[in-house]
Amino acid sequence: MTAPSALLLTHGAGGDSSHRLLVALQEQLDLPVWRMDFPYRKQGRRFPDRAPKLIDALLAEVELASEELGVDPEAMAFGGRSMGGRICSMAMAQGMPASGLVALSYPLHPVGKPDRLRVEHFPDLRVPTLFVNGDRDPFGTPEEVAAHVAAIAAPVTVHWLAGEGHNPKPKCDPEIIAVVGQFLASL
């Protein structure tokens, strides 16, 4: 496998493509980065659509990004913050071609509900995957993440941000950018 030719990034449930970390990744990585907004954000709504609709929107955006960037989807990596990374992982598990997954602050389960895991698709993930999470993230502890990422049928890298929660502070951006860049270059 060769390093991806581009990276498509999605946002978290409460954010949009102008999130400072997504912009910083676009500005500082050594490959083209395409940032997308899900339709509910473009329509000015606060609450996300259900996963199937979000996956459909992602697949449509992949076609657009692939055409605009002149890159085959199989040569692209995908990911995003929280819900956005989760939606990318679900689309890949359903067969969306990709060279890698970058999951930033992956929401393993809702806050305070560790019994409602969001990992049923992990065994169907077959691309190298990077998780970058705060070690104090209420959406998944280091122990919970370790217990579930082993189900992914491809190499997995997990990077913990010391003392950070679900929304790492801006001071972590250089560390995150470096880790993402190293991961993508390693593919």
C-alpha positions as CSV (number, residue, x, y, z in Angstrom):
1,M,0.0,0.0,0.0
2,T,1.2,3.5,-0.8
3,A,0.7,6.7,1.1
4,P,-2.7,8.3,0.3
5,S,-2.9,11.0,-2.3
6,A,-5.5,13.0,-0.4
7,L,-7.4,13.2,2.9
8,L,-11.1,14.0,3.2
9,L,-12.1,15.3,6.7
10,T,-15.5,15.5,8.3
11,H,-16.7,17.4,11.4
12,G,-18.2,16.4,14.7
13,A,-21.9,16.5,15.5
14,G,-21.8,20.1,16.9
15,G,-19.2,21.5,14.6
16,D,-18.6,22.1,10.9
17,S,-15.7,22.0,8.4
18,S,-14.3,25.3,9.7
19,H,-13.2,23.7,13.0
20,R,-9.7,25.0,13.8
21,L,-8.1,21.5,13.8
22,L,-9.6,20.5,10.4
23,V,-8.4,23.8,9.0
24,A,-4.9,23.4,10.5
25,L,-4.7,19.9,9.1
26,Q,-5.5,21.2,5.7
27,E,-2.9,24.0,5.9
28,Q,-0.1,21.9,7.4
29,L,-0.3,18.4,6.0
30,D,1.8,17.5,2.9
31,L,-1.1,16.3,0.8
32,P,-4.4,17.8,-0.4
33,V,-7.1,17.9,2.3
34,W,-10.8,18.2,1.5
35,R,-13.0,19.4,4.3
36,M,-16.8,18.7,4.1
37,D,-19.9,19.8,5.8
38,F,-22.8,17.3,6.3
39,P,-26.1,18.5,4.8
40,Y,-27.7,19.2,8.1
41,R,-25.0,21.8,8.8
42,K,-25.3,23.4,5.4
43,Q,-29.0,23.7,6.1
44,G,-28.3,25.5,9.4
45,R,-29.7,22.7,11.6
46,R,-27.9,21.8,14.8
47,F,-28.7,18.1,15.2
48,P,-27.3,15.5,12.8
49,D,-29.3,13.3,10.6
50,R,-29.3,9.5,11.2
51,A,-26.2,7.5,10.2
52,P,-27.5,6.2,6.8
53,K,-28.2,9.7,5.6
54,L,-24.8,10.9,6.8
55,I,-23.1,8.0,5.0
56,D,-25.0,8.8,1.8
57,A,-23.8,12.4,2.0
58,L,-20.3,11.2,2.6
59,L,-20.3,9.0,-0.4
60,A,-21.6,11.8,-2.6
61,E,-18.9,14.1,-1.2
62,V,-16.2,11.4,-1.9
63,E,-17.3,11.5,-5.6
64,L,-17.0,15.3,-5.7
65,A,-13.7,15.4,-3.9
66,S,-12.3,12.6,-6.1
67,E,-13.3,14.4,-9.3
68,E,-12.1,17.9,-8.1
69,L,-8.8,16.6,-6.7
70,G,-8.2,14.1,-9.5
71,V,-7.6,11.3,-7.0
72,D,-9.1,7.8,-7.1
73,P,-11.1,7.2,-3.9
74,E,-9.0,4.1,-3.2
75,A,-6.0,6.4,-3.0
76,M,-7.7,8.7,-0.4
77,A,-7.7,8.5,3.4
78,F,-10.8,9.6,5.3
79,G,-11.7,10.7,8.8
80,G,-12.7,13.4,11.0
81,R,-13.7,14.5,14.5
82,S,-15.9,12.5,16.7
83,M,-19.1,11.7,14.8
84,G,-17.4,12.5,11.4
85,G,-14.7,9.9,12.0
86,R,-17.4,7.4,13.1
87,I,-19.4,8.0,9.9
88,C,-16.3,7.5,7.8
89,S,-15.5,4.2,9.7
90,M,-19.0,3.0,9.1
91,A,-18.9,3.8,5.4
92,M,-15.5,2.0,5.1
93,A,-17.0,-1.0,6.9
94,Q,-19.8,-1.1,4.3
95,G,-17.2,-1.2,1.5
96,M,-16.3,2.4,0.7
97,P,-12.8,2.2,-0.8
98,A,-10.1,4.0,1.2
99,S,-6.4,3.8,2.0
100,G,-6.7,4.7,5.7
101,L,-8.9,6.0,8.5
102,V,-8.1,9.0,10.8
103,A,-10.5,9.0,13.8
104,L,-10.0,12.1,16.0
105,S,-11.8,11.9,19.3
106,Y,-13.8,8.7,18.3
107,P,-17.0,8.5,20.3
108,L,-16.9,4.9,21.5
109,H,-20.2,5.3,23.3
110,P,-22.4,8.2,24.5
111,V,-21.3,9.9,27.7
112,G,-22.2,7.9,30.7
113,K,-23.6,5.0,28.7
114,P,-20.7,2.6,28.2
115,D,-23.2,-0.2,27.4
116,R,-24.3,1.6,24.2
117,L,-21.1,0.9,22.2
118,R,-20.6,2.2,18.7
119,V,-18.2,-0.6,17.6
120,E,-20.4,-3.2,15.9
121,H,-18.8,-2.4,12.5
122,F,-15.2,-2.6,13.7
123,P,-14.7,-6.3,12.5
124,D,-15.6,-5.1,9.0
125,L,-13.0,-2.3,9.0
126,R,-10.1,-3.5,6.7
127,V,-8.0,-0.4,6.4
128,P,-5.1,0.9,8.6
129,T,-6.7,3.1,11.3
130,L,-5.4,5.9,13.5
131,F,-7.3,6.9,16.7
132,V,-6.2,10.1,18.4
133,N,-8.1,10.6,21.6
134,G,-7.8,12.5,24.9
135,D,-7.0,10.1,27.8
136,R,-9.8,11.8,29.8
137,D,-12.5,11.6,27.0
138,P,-15.9,10.6,28.5
139,F,-16.8,9.0,25.2
140,G,-14.3,6.2,25.8
141,T,-11.5,5.6,28.2
142,P,-8.1,4.2,27.2
143,E,-9.1,0.8,28.6
144,E,-12.4,0.8,26.7
145,V,-10.8,1.8,23.5
146,A,-8.1,-0.9,23.9
147,A,-10.7,-3.5,24.5
148,H,-12.5,-2.8,21.2
149,V,-10.0,-1.7,18.6
150,A,-8.5,-5.2,18.5
151,A,-11.6,-6.2,16.5
152,I,-10.4,-4.1,13.5
153,A,-9.1,-6.4,10.8
154,A,-6.2,-4.1,9.9
155,P,-3.3,-2.3,11.7
156,V,-4.4,0.1,14.3
157,T,-2.5,3.0,15.9
158,V,-3.8,4.7,19.0
159,H,-2.3,8.0,20.2
160,W,-3.4,9.4,23.5
161,L,-3.3,13.1,24.3
162,A,-2.3,13.4,28.0
163,G,-4.8,15.2,30.2
164,E,-7.2,16.0,27.3
165,G,-10.9,15.3,27.0
166,H,-13.2,15.0,24.0
167,N,-12.3,18.5,22.6
168,P,-8.5,18.7,22.9
169,K,-7.2,22.3,23.5
170,P,-5.6,24.2,20.7
171,K,-2.1,23.6,22.3
172,C,-2.6,19.9,21.2
173,D,-3.0,20.8,17.5
174,P,0.7,20.6,16.6
175,E,0.9,17.1,18.2
176,I,-2.2,15.9,16.4
177,I,-1.0,17.2,13.1
178,A,2.4,15.5,13.5
179,V,0.8,12.2,14.5
180,V,-1.7,12.3,11.5
181,G,1.1,13.3,9.1
182,Q,3.3,10.4,10.4
183,F,0.4,7.9,10.1
184,L,-0.5,8.9,6.6
185,A,3.2,8.8,5.5
186,S,3.5,5.3,6.9
187,L,0.8,3.9,4.7
